[in-house]
Amino acid sequence: MPRAKAIFAKDPLIIEWARALTASGRSDLTVAPYIGDAESFGAFLSNPMTLESPHGKQWPALLRAEASDIMKFVQDLDTRRGYKRSATRRKIASLGSFFGFLQRERRREDNPAAEIDIPGRDKRLTKFSNEKVPAQLLRTGPAWKTKWLNSRDRAIAAVLGSGLRRFEVVSLDLIDVGRNTLRIMIKGRKQRLVPINDATVDAIRSYLGVRPRTSETALFLSRTRTRLSTRHIWEIFRRMHGRSISRSKATPHTMRHSFARHLLEQRAKFCAIEELLGHESLATGQIYTSSGSLSP
């Protein structure tokens, strides 16, 4: 498959926003479609009937756009242009990020995309596990004769319940554990901090109290005192879930989804959820919603 070409914007506001996205850890090829979304909206504001390429031009009307303009744009995508809902959702997410950036930079006072209803998905929603599963795993009886292995498994279950991916769990080092946060290293020197609740703090503290002394820097150790693999995490989770009282189907990834859904139900800001989960794609986090208004 040929490699996609990056899009080079000429609009100064779009350029600033794109640089901010890249600085946050997103690749040029990931940012390129979002640039295109903003440029497409700029072209629509200039001439709603145009079908010419909007790339590489300046769109001063973006700074004055209102929610009604975005609603007309969405309607045009749905009717005249025949876009799929998934594509429309991404464009709304892109505009939400763009105008959110302008708002944070005090270029405008509002984010007009925050008022737009997100269209329903083309395909079925992702699966979620019962939100009680993490707590049930922490109460699971010992599977090992060795105390530190049982403490390790409970700490891993607690960390998975905090929304981390399996590879992020195994990549954790001892120095990544803060008082009530976990540091996830991404793309070299970039990082994100994940807050953890009291139960997770207690589980990690209990594990560290019995963790074998070794020169290995990894937070979670295998029985041979080496760093775990993602397969180990899956096996630990499956063993704990099988021994727990939970009858709900669950995987490490559905626990991650459920963590995000719980935050959303608690009215957490959509952009904050994306940051906590480490989503690179602006539209990825929208799998946690079926419909309704979100503020990217």
FENFENCOR-V604849 format. One record per backbone hydrogen bond with DSSP energy under -1.0 kcal/mol. CO is the residue of the C=O (numbers start at 0). NH is the residue of the N-H. If there is no record, write none. Layout:
co:CO nh:NH
co:CO nh:NH
This chain:
co:10 nh:14
co:11 nh:15
co:12 nh:16
co:13 nh:17
co:14 nh:18
co:15 nh:19
co:16 nh:20
co:17 nh:21
co:18 nh:22
co:19 nh:23
co:20 nh:25
co:21 nh:24
co:26 nh:30
co:27 nh:31
co:30 nh:34
co:31 nh:35
co:32 nh:36
co:33 nh:37
co:34 nh:38
co:35 nh:39
co:36 nh:40
co:37 nh:41
co:38 nh:42
co:39 nh:43
co:40 nh:44
co:41 nh:45
co:42 nh:46
co:46 nh:49
co:58 nh:61
co:59 nh:62
co:60 nh:63
co:61 nh:64
co:65 nh:69
co:66 nh:70
co:67 nh:71
co:68 nh:72
co:69 nh:73
co:70 nh:74
co:71 nh:75
co:72 nh:76
co:73 nh:77
co:74 nh:78
co:75 nh:80
co:76 nh:82
co:83 nh:87
co:84 nh:88
co:85 nh:89
co:86 nh:90
co:87 nh:91
co:88 nh:92
co:89 nh:93
co:90 nh:94
co:91 nh:95
co:92 nh:96
co:93 nh:97
co:94 nh:98
co:95 nh:99
co:96 nh:100
co:97 nh:101
co:98 nh:102
co:99 nh:103
co:100 nh:104
co:101 nh:106
co:102 nh:105
co:110 nh:113
co:111 nh:114
co:112 nh:115
co:129 nh:132
co:131 nh:135
co:132 nh:136
co:133 nh:137
co:136 nh:139
co:145 nh:149
co:146 nh:150
co:147 nh:151
co:148 nh:152
co:149 nh:153
co:150 nh:154
co:151 nh:155
co:152 nh:156
co:153 nh:157
co:154 nh:158
co:155 nh:159
co:156 nh:160
co:158 nh:161
co:158 nh:163
co:159 nh:162
co:164 nh:168
co:165 nh:169
co:166 nh:170
co:171 nh:218
co:172 nh:175
co:173 nh:176
co:175 nh:182
co:179 nh:195
co:180 nh:177
co:181 nh:193
co:183 nh:191
co:186 nh:189
co:189 nh:185
co:191 nh:183
co:193 nh:181
co:196 nh:200
co:197 nh:201
co:198 nh:202
co:199 nh:203
co:200 nh:204
co:201 nh:205
co:202 nh:206
co:203 nh:207
co:204 nh:208
co:206 nh:209
co:206 nh:210
co:216 nh:173
co:219 nh:227
co:221 nh:224
co:225 nh:221
co:228 nh:232
co:229 nh:233
co:230 nh:234
co:231 nh:235
co:232 nh:236
co:233 nh:237
co:234 nh:238
co:235 nh:239
co:236 nh:240
co:237 nh:241
co:238 nh:242
co:250 nh:254
co:251 nh:255
co:252 nh:256
co:253 nh:128
co:253 nh:257
co:254 nh:258
co:255 nh:259
co:256 nh:260
co:257 nh:261
co:258 nh:262
co:259 nh:263
co:260 nh:264
co:261 nh:265
co:262 nh:267
co:263 nh:266
co:268 nh:272
co:269 nh:273
co:270 nh:274
co:271 nh:275
co:272 nh:276
co:273 nh:277
co:273 nh:278
co:282 nh:285
co:283 nh:286
co:284 nh:287
co:285 nh:288
co:291 nh:117
